[in-house]
Amino acid sequence: MILTKKQEEGLKIAVARYKAGEKYTVISGYAGSGKSTLVHFIIEALDINEEDVCYCAFTGKAAEVLRKKGNKNVCTLH
């Protein structure tokens, strides 16, 4: 899979933030903008165990979509 220019930029930012010791990074965008795809690339680039990643969504529907895409540790923000 090939990332868009925006996703590539997001990947660089997220990796740099992680290496700088930032505790979290927020990835936002409209439905279908490629957030889930970007997260998979970030996890791969950082060689992180996916079990150590927590996905947060604003709605139950969004959390359900993340789970269906194979993401674990999904929760909603209240």
Z-matrix of the N, CA and C atoms (Angstrom, degrees):
N
C 1 1.444
C 2 1.531 1 108.88
N 3 1.300 2 116.84 1 142.65
C 4 1.455 3 122.86 2 -179.32
C 5 1.528 4 108.97 3 -107.94
N 6 1.317 5 116.32 4 134.28
C 7 1.456 6 121.12 5 178.15
C 8 1.528 7 110.94 6 -82.61
N 9 1.322 8 115.26 7 150.30
C 10 1.460 9 120.34 8 172.91
C 11 1.531 10 107.94 9 -74.51
N 12 1.336 11 116.48 10 170.71
C 13 1.465 12 120.47 11 178.15
C 14 1.525 13 111.25 12 -59.77
N 15 1.325 14 116.95 13 -42.58
C 16 1.466 15 121.27 14 179.35
C 17 1.524 16 111.29 15 -64.27
N 18 1.343 17 116.59 16 -40.14
C 19 1.457 18 119.97 17 178.52
C 20 1.526 19 110.53 18 -66.14
N 21 1.327 20 117.28 19 -40.78
C 22 1.467 21 120.77 20 177.20
C 23 1.524 22 110.30 21 -60.13
N 24 1.330 23 116.43 22 -42.17
C 25 1.462 24 121.32 23 178.13
C 26 1.531 25 110.14 24 -62.93
N 27 1.332 26 116.17 25 -44.15
C 28 1.457 27 121.14 26 178.18
C 29 1.519 28 111.96 27 -62.14
N 30 1.326 29 116.65 28 -39.21
C 31 1.457 30 121.69 29 178.31
C 32 1.528 31 110.17 30 -61.33
N 33 1.322 32 116.99 31 -47.14
C 34 1.468 33 121.30 32 179.92
C 35 1.526 34 111.04 33 -61.94
N 36 1.321 35 116.40 34 -43.66
C 37 1.462 36 120.49 35 -179.97
C 38 1.522 37 111.06 36 -63.92
N 39 1.319 38 117.03 37 -47.27
C 40 1.465 39 120.89 38 -178.04
C 41 1.524 40 111.39 39 -62.91
N 42 1.317 41 117.31 40 -42.92
C 43 1.469 42 120.61 41 179.42
C 44 1.529 43 109.73 42 -64.58
N 45 1.324 44 117.44 43 -43.47
C 46 1.467 45 121.15 44 179.50
C 47 1.528 46 110.77 45 -63.14
N 48 1.330 47 117.39 46 -42.12
C 49 1.472 48 120.84 47 178.65
C 50 1.515 49 110.90 48 -63.35
N 51 1.309 50 117.17 49 -42.37
C 52 1.465 51 120.90 50 179.62
C 53 1.527 52 110.37 51 -62.60
N 54 1.314 53 115.93 52 -46.04
C 55 1.467 54 120.40 53 -179.18
C 56 1.526 55 111.96 54 -67.75
N 57 1.339 56 117.03 55 -24.11
C 58 1.465 57 121.53 56 177.64
C 59 1.535 58 111.89 57 -83.21
N 60 1.338 59 116.08 58 -2.26
C 61 1.460 60 120.14 59 176.96
C 62 1.514 61 115.22 60 90.09
N 63 1.331 62 117.19 61 11.09
C 64 1.466 63 119.58 62 177.42
C 65 1.530 64 108.94 63 -63.84
N 66 1.327 65 116.64 64 141.71
C 67 1.464 66 120.92 65 -175.32
C 68 1.520 67 113.48 66 -78.84
N 69 1.320 68 117.59 67 -25.23
C 70 1.460 69 120.25 68 179.47
C 71 1.523 70 110.05 69 -155.82
N 72 1.313 71 115.01 70 162.95
C 73 1.459 72 122.39 71 175.19
C 74 1.521 73 107.26 72 -136.93
N 75 1.304 74 117.01 73 133.70
C 76 1.458 75 122.14 74 179.60
C 77 1.525 76 108.86 75 -96.48
N 78 1.317 77 115.44 76 129.56
C 79 1.470 78 121.30 77 175.76
C 80 1.516 79 106.12 78 -118.28
N 81 1.306 80 116.33 79 119.63
C 82 1.463 81 119.66 80 -177.21
C 83 1.523 82 110.08 81 -131.41
N 84 1.313 83 114.46 82 163.09
C 85 1.457 84 120.73 83 179.18
C 86 1.512 85 109.28 84 161.94
N 87 1.298 86 115.56 85 169.06
C 88 1.455 87 120.49 86 -179.29
C 89 1.533 88 110.43 87 -73.22
N 90 1.317 89 115.94 88 166.12
C 91 1.466 90 121.27 89 179.53
C 92 1.522 91 110.18 90 -58.44
N 93 1.316 92 115.90 91 132.30
C 94 1.456 93 120.74 92 177.64
C 95 1.518 94 114.72 93 85.36
N 96 1.338 95 116.94 94 7.76
C 97 1.470 96 119.20 95 -177.78
C 98 1.530 97 113.22 96 -82.95
N 99 1.328 98 117.53 97 -7.04
C 100 1.464 99 120.26 98 175.02
C 101 1.516 100 114.92 99 101.29
N 102 1.324 101 117.42 100 21.15
C 103 1.463 102 120.69 101 -179.66
C 104 1.523 103 112.24 102 -63.13
N 105 1.305 104 117.20 103 -47.50
C 106 1.471 105 120.42 104 -178.92
C 107 1.521 106 111.38 105 -62.88
N 108 1.307 107 116.69 106 -40.49
C 109 1.462 108 121.12 107 177.63
C 110 1.521 109 109.82 108 -62.14
N 111 1.316 110 116.72 109 -44.88
C 112 1.462 111 121.39 110 179.97
C 113 1.525 112 110.83 111 -60.22
N 114 1.317 113 117.04 112 -43.44
C 115 1.464 114 120.46 113 -179.63
C 116 1.520 115 111.01 114 -60.05
N 117 1.308 116 117.34 115 -41.40
C 118 1.467 117 119.85 116 178.27
C 119 1.523 118 110.76 117 -61.20
N 120 1.324 119 117.72 118 -40.70
C 121 1.466 120 121.26 119 178.27
C 122 1.525 121 111.26 120 -66.31
N 123 1.329 122 117.24 121 -38.10
C 124 1.467 123 120.99 122 178.98
C 125 1.523 124 110.08 123 -64.68
N 126 1.318 125 116.77 124 -47.21
C 127 1.464 126 121.28 125 179.89
C 128 1.519 127 110.03 126 -59.49
N 129 1.323 128 116.50 127 -43.46
C 130 1.461 129 121.23 128 179.21
C 131 1.534 130 111.22 129 -64.44
N 132 1.325 131 117.03 130 -44.17
C 133 1.472 132 121.42 131 -178.02
C 134 1.530 133 111.71 132 -63.64
N 135 1.326 134 115.76 133 -33.46
C 136 1.465 135 120.07 134 -178.55
C 137 1.523 136 113.00 135 -92.05
N 138 1.321 137 117.11 136 -3.70
C 139 1.457 138 122.59 137 -178.54
C 140 1.536 139 111.20 138 53.40
N 141 1.333 140 113.96 139 48.53
C 142 1.466 141 121.11 140 -179.78
C 143 1.522 142 108.84 141 -98.09
N 144 1.328 143 115.69 142 142.79
C 145 1.453 144 121.12 143 173.72
C 146 1.525 145 107.76 144 -70.24
N 147 1.307 146 117.67 145 123.93
C 148 1.466 147 121.65 146 -176.29
C 149 1.524 148 112.31 147 -60.32
N 150 1.327 149 117.80 148 -21.71
C 151 1.466 150 121.43 149 176.57
C 152 1.530 151 111.00 150 -65.97
N 153 1.326 152 117.63 151 -20.48
C 154 1.465 153 122.42 152 -178.92
C 155 1.529 154 112.98 153 -91.41
N 156 1.339 155 117.17 154 5.38
C 157 1.459 156 122.13 155 -177.90
C 158 1.524 157 108.95 156 -105.11
N 159 1.337 158 116.30 157 135.42
C 160 1.459 159 121.44 158 176.16
C 161 1.526 160 108.58 159 -113.22
N 162 1.317 161 116.83 160 124.24
C 163 1.453 162 122.70 161 177.45
C 164 1.522 163 108.29 162 -98.07
N 165 1.310 164 117.76 163 129.39
C 166 1.461 165 122.19 164 178.40
C 167 1.522 166 109.23 165 -119.10
N 168 1.319 167 115.60 166 136.99
C 169 1.464 168 121.37 167 179.70
C 170 1.524 169 108.55 168 -131.22
N 171 1.335 170 116.03 169 154.61
C 172 1.457 171 120.18 170 -178.95
C 173 1.517 172 113.08 171 -80.23
N 174 1.312 173 118.14 172 -22.52
C 175 1.463 174 120.68 173 -178.29
C 176 1.514 175 110.89 174 -129.63
N 177 1.321 176 115.21 175 156.26
C 178 1.455 177 120.39 176 176.62
C 179 1.518 178 111.52 177 -62.11
N 180 1.320 179 116.57 178 -35.88
C 181 1.468 180 121.43 179 179.42
C 182 1.526 181 109.94 180 -63.16
N 183 1.331 182 117.37 181 -44.98
C 184 1.465 183 121.07 182 179.17
C 185 1.521 184 110.54 183 -64.12
N 186 1.331 185 117.55 184 -39.25
C 187 1.463 186 121.27 185 177.83
C 188 1.523 187 110.28 186 -64.14
N 189 1.322 188 116.56 187 -40.37
C 190 1.467 189 121.60 188 178.54
C 191 1.533 190 110.95 189 -61.88
N 192 1.322 191 116.81 190 -42.11
C 193 1.465 192 121.09 191 178.60
C 194 1.527 193 109.77 192 -61.78
N 195 1.324 194 117.25 193 -43.82
C 196 1.469 195 120.51 194 178.67
C 197 1.525 196 111.13 195 -60.96
N 198 1.336 197 116.60 196 -43.19
C 199 1.474 198 119.91 197 178.52
C 200 1.524 199 111.32 198 -62.28
N 201 1.340 200 116.76 199 -42.23
C 202 1.462 201 120.77 200 -179.78
C 203 1.530 202 111.78 201 -64.51
N 204 1.333 203 116.51 202 -25.90
C 205 1.469 204 120.70 203 178.20
C 206 1.527 205 111.48 204 -83.46
N 207 1.343 206 116.62 205 3.98
C 208 1.452 207 120.37 206 175.17
C 209 1.518 208 115.38 207 94.21
N 210 1.317 209 116.67 208 9.00
C 211 1.461 210 119.81 209 178.99
C 212 1.523 211 110.11 210 -84.00
N 213 1.306 212 116.44 211 134.79
C 214 1.455 213 121.54 212 178.28
C 215 1.520 214 108.63 213 -99.60
N 216 1.316 215 117.07 214 172.13
C 217 1.464 216 123.40 215 177.20
C 218 1.524 217 112.36 216 55.32
N 219 1.328 218 116.34 217 49.21
C 220 1.459 219 121.92 218 179.05
C 221 1.524 220 108.74 219 -98.33
N 222 1.334 221 116.40 220 135.56
C 223 1.457 222 120.36 221 175.62
C 224 1.527 223 109.35 222 -141.13
N 225 1.321 224 115.25 223 166.26
C 226 1.457 225 119.33 224 175.91
C 227 1.521 226 108.83 225 -101.79
N 228 1.312 227 116.30 226 152.04
C 229 1.458 228 122.38 227 176.41
C 230 1.517 229 108.26 228 -92.12
N 231 1.292 230 116.66 229 131.42
C 232 1.484 231 121.01 230 -179.21
C 233 1.508 232 109.21 231 -121.03
